[in-house]
Amino acid sequence: MKSKRGAWDKIVIDELGKRIIGYEAEREIIFTFMLGRLVKNSKPATYNLLLKGNSSTGKDWIVNNIAGLFPEEDLEYFGRATAKAINYLHDKKEEEILQAREMKRMSKEELSEFKYKPPFTYDGKIAYFEEITEPTLNGEVMLVWTSGKNRMVSVDRGKSIVKEVDGKPMIVATSFRSIPTEETLNRFALIHLDLTDKQRKSIKRQRAIVVRDGFEEDYTNKSKSRLAGLKRYSVRIPYATKISKHLPIKIRGESRTIDRIYGVIQ
């Protein structure tokens, strides 16, 4: 007799299993954190995630394929971020100024049909830093951003640049060589990826099937449309006080770790 399987298993095991071999626990964590961007009342450091592993572990393949379940417009991709890359965050004031200038150039007819476009917000977004460099990972701007603050000061060509960023995304970064400082570890959950021999054999078999069939199995439209339809909400945990009685008294980065535990439940 077949047991009933819910939507969670169908996505995390069946759908993600089409592209990702093994790493069941890791992909469930990453998927959970990416869903966390929809929790309005989460703490700033709750859904920041750093994946460590050498170049053969497929960490960026995993992140890309999990993010691929969500709408493209929800993903902000920073590529192989240098220390300067984070300076190019969407600036709230700058976007408002550009829109005001655009309106000044419009005719009365154009203005009558003009629809105000709210400044870009990082709320509900996934900010993905592929192979993040150590200066960027441990830099002041990243530390400020992962703390949920909106005003950041960076230096470009000897000049201080103040940016006002609207919203806080779920931040995921991958790295092989970058070593996070203690302060960075307080703001990121850390996952170490290690490829097993069993996974290597399964990956070789999967690649052979793709070559044989001439195509790679894609996610179903049903799963993608379901995830695209999810809205952002504030989430309460009615039994939070009961959970608190069972949490360890001394844990690393105590307040943020506890926030992360509640965040996973949310």
N, C-alpha and C positions, 0 to 999 in steps of 0.2 A: 504494500500500500504506500503510495507516494505521500510524503508530508507536504503540507501547504507551505509555499515559500512566498515571503512578502516582497514588496517593491524594493526594499533595501538590498536583499540578497540578489535580486534580479539585476540590479545596477552594479553593485560592488563586485559580485562574483561573476555573473554571466556577461554583462556588458563590458566591464573593464577587463575581464579575462580574455576578450577577443583580441586585445592589443598588448596586455601586460601579462607576462608569464610569471607566476609566483607572486611574492610580495603581498599576499592577501592582507596581512595585518597592516602593512605600511600603506597600501593604497586605500584601506578603510580609514586610516588616520588622516591622510591627505584629503580625501573626499569629504570627511567630516569637517575639517578645518575650512575647506573651500565653501561649504554650506554655511559655516559660521559667519560669513560676511553678511548674511541675511538677518542676523540678530542685532536689532537696533541698540539694545541696552547692554551690549557686551563691553568688557573692559578693553582698553587699547592694546594690551600685549597678549590677549588671550589667543588670537588666531594668527600669530606670526610663526612661521615654520622654516627651519633650515635643514636641508638634506645634505648629508656628507657621504662621500663615497668616491672611489677611484673612477677613472674614465670608462671602465668596462661594466659598471653596475647599472647603467642605463637610467640614472636619476632624472635627467632632463626628458628622456623618452617617457618616463612615468608621469612626470608633472604635466608635460604637453598633452598626453593622452587623457589624463583625468580632467584637465582644464577644457579639453575638447568636447566634453559632455555639456558644457555650459555655453550660453550665447557668446559670440565673438566680441560683442560690444562690452561684455563684462570683464574682459581680460586686457590689462595694460602690460605689454611686454617690453622689458628694458634690455633685452639681449645680453651680451657679455658686458655687463655694466662696469664702467671705469668710475673713478672717484668723481668725475664731472657729470656722469650720466644722470645722477639724481637731481642735478641742478635744473633739469628740463621737466620738472613736474609742472602740471597745469597750475598757473598762477591765477587765483580768483580775481584780483584787482586788474591784472593785465587783460584778462578776457572781457571784463566789464568795460574797460577803456576802449578796446578794439571794437566792441559792439556799439558803443556810443559814437565812435568815429564813423562806423558804417551807416548808422542812422542819419548822421549829419549830411551824408552825401546823397541821401535818398530824396526823391521827389515827394510831393504831397500824396500822390496816388500810391507810390510804393510804401510810404509810411502807413497809409490807411490799411494796407494788407499785411504789414509787418507783424510778426509774432515774436515777442520777446523770448530769447533763449536763455534759460537760467545758466549760470556759470557751471562748468564741469565740476562734478563731485566724485570723490573717490569712495564714497559710501556705497557698499554693495559691489565693489570691484575686487578683482584679484590682481595684485601687483606682483609680477613674476620677474625675478632677477636670475638670469641664467649664468652660472659660473661667476658669481659675484666676487669682486676683488676684495682683498682684506681691508684696504683703506675705505672702501665704500661700506662694507659690512659693519666695520667698527667706527665709522665716521660720525661726526656730530650730527649731521643732517639726518642720517638713518636713525640714530638714537632718539632724536627729537620726534621724528615721524612715528616710530614704533611706540612712543609714549603717548601718542594721541594728540600731540600739540599741533596747531595749525600754522604758526609763524616760525619760519626757519631762516637762518642766516648762513649763507655759503659765500665762499670767496672765489671769484673768477677774474683772472688777470690782475690780481692785486686789489680788486674792488669788492667790497662787501655787498652782497645781493640779498635783500629781504624778500622772501616769498610767503604769500598767504595761501595755503592749500586748503581746499574745502573737502572735508570728509576724511575717513580713515578706512583703507582697504584691508583685506586679508593679504598679508605679505608672505610670499614663498620665495625662498632663494636656494640655489644649489651651489655646491662648491667642493672641490677636491683638495686644494691646498690652503685656502683661507682658514685662519684659526680665529675663532670668536673669542673676544675678551670676556671676562666675568660679567661685565655690565651688559654685553650683548646677549650672553646666555640667559640673563634674567628676563630678556624681552623676547626670546625665541624658544620654541620647543625644538629639540634636536633629534633628528632621526639618522641613524647610521645604516647605510645599505651595504649588504655583503652578498655577492652572487655565489650560489652554491653550484656544485657540479650537476646536481639534478636539474636546476634551472637552466644551466648551459645546454644540457642535452635537449630539454624541452624547447628552448629558443631555436636551436638548430633545426629541430623537427618542424616548428611553426614556420620558419623561413622557407623550408623546403616545400611546405604545403602552399604557401603564397606563390612561390615560383611555379609550382605545378599547376595551380588553378588560374594564375594570371591576375589575381586581384587580392586585396586585403579586406577582410571582413570589417564592415563599418558598424557604428552604433545605430540602433533603430531610431527612426524618427519619433516614435512614441516616447521613448525614454528621454530624448533631447527636448521634446516639446513639454513634457511634464516638468523637467527641471527649469526650463525657460519660463514657465508659468508661476514659479514660486515667488512670493512677495516678501518684503522685509517686515518683520514684526518685533515688538518688544516681548520678551519671553520671561515668565515667572516660573520659579521652581517652588511649589508649595511645600515640599518636604525638605527644603534646604537645611533647616535647623537639625533635622534628624541625621542628615549626611554629615554635618559638621562634627558630630560626636564620634564619628569613626575615622576622621582624618588624622594622619600622623601629627604629633605635636611639633616635631622639628623636621622640616623638609627644606631643601635648597630653594632659594628664591621664594620663601614661604607665601607671601601675599599673592604673587603672580601665579604660582603653581596652583594655589587654591582656586583662584579666578579661572584658571585653565580647566580645572576639573569640573567646575560648575558650567563653564562654557561648552564643554563637550556634551553635557547633559542638555543644555539649551538647544 
